[in-house]
Amino acid sequence: MKFTDEDLQQLKSVSNVLRGFNHHIEHETLMSLVHRLKMAEKIAELNHDCEPPENELPSILALRGIAPDATGNLKSEDFVRRLRDAER
């Protein structure tokens, strides 16, 4: 089968359209990825800004008594043991 000049011209036209379409898709995909990366960086910045420096965090002793009913009616040892066993 031999292609006519008109057939070849149509193939070139279709090829150009597809190339442009691929470029558009690649551009949109790239822009979407760039946007997502920028959002991830922004979220990381926000999360980082929410945490105080480690030297400003309370010590274990400073937390003593802050939530006296946290373990319910369990002794602290039993409460921790139950949490640890639940993770297994």
C-alpha positions in Angstrom: 0.0 0.0 0.0 1.3 3.4 -1.0 0.5 6.6 0.8 -0.6 9.6 -1.2 0.8 13.0 -0.5 -2.6 13.9 1.1 -2.4 10.8 3.3 1.1 11.8 4.5 -0.1 15.4 5.1 -3.0 14.1 7.3 -0.6 11.8 9.2 1.7 14.7 9.9 -1.3 16.8 11.0 -2.5 14.0 13.4 1.1 13.6 14.6 1.4 17.3 15.4 -2.0 17.3 17.3 -0.9 14.2 19.3 2.5 15.8 20.0 0.7 18.9 21.2 -1.7 16.9 23.3 1.1 14.9 24.9 2.9 18.2 25.7 -0.2 19.5 27.3 -0.7 16.4 29.4 3.0 16.4 30.4 2.8 20.1 31.3 -0.4 19.5 33.4 1.1 16.5 35.1 4.3 18.4 35.9 2.4 21.4 37.2 0.2 19.1 39.4 3.4 17.5 40.8 5.0 20.9 41.5 1.8 22.0 43.2 1.7 18.9 45.4 5.3 19.2 46.3 4.9 22.8 47.3 1.8 21.9 49.4 3.8 19.1 51.1 6.6 21.6 51.9 4.1 24.1 53.3 2.5 21.4 55.4 5.9 20.3 56.7 6.7 24.0 57.6 3.4 24.3 59.4 3.9 21.1 61.3 7.5 22.1 62.2 6.4 25.5 63.4 3.8 24.0 65.7 6.3 22.2 67.8 8.3 24.0 70.5 12.1 23.6 70.7 13.0 20.4 72.6 14.5 22.4 75.5 11.1 24.0 76.0 9.2 20.7 76.2 8.1 19.6 79.7 10.0 16.9 81.5 8.4 13.7 82.6 8.3 15.0 86.2 6.5 18.1 85.1 3.8 16.0 83.6 3.2 14.1 86.8 -0.4 14.6 88.0 -1.5 16.5 84.9 -4.2 13.9 84.1 -4.9 11.9 87.3 -7.7 9.8 85.7 -5.9 8.9 82.5 -5.5 5.3 83.5 -9.0 4.8 84.8 -9.0 2.5 87.8 -5.8 0.7 86.7 -2.4 1.1 88.3 0.0 2.8 85.9 2.0 -0.4 85.5 -1.1 -2.3 84.4 -2.2 0.5 82.1 1.2 0.6 80.3 1.3 -3.2 80.1 -2.2 -3.3 78.5 -1.1 -0.7 75.9 2.0 -2.6 75.2 0.2 -5.9 74.8 -2.4 -4.3 72.5 0.3 -3.3 70.1 1.4 -6.9 69.6 
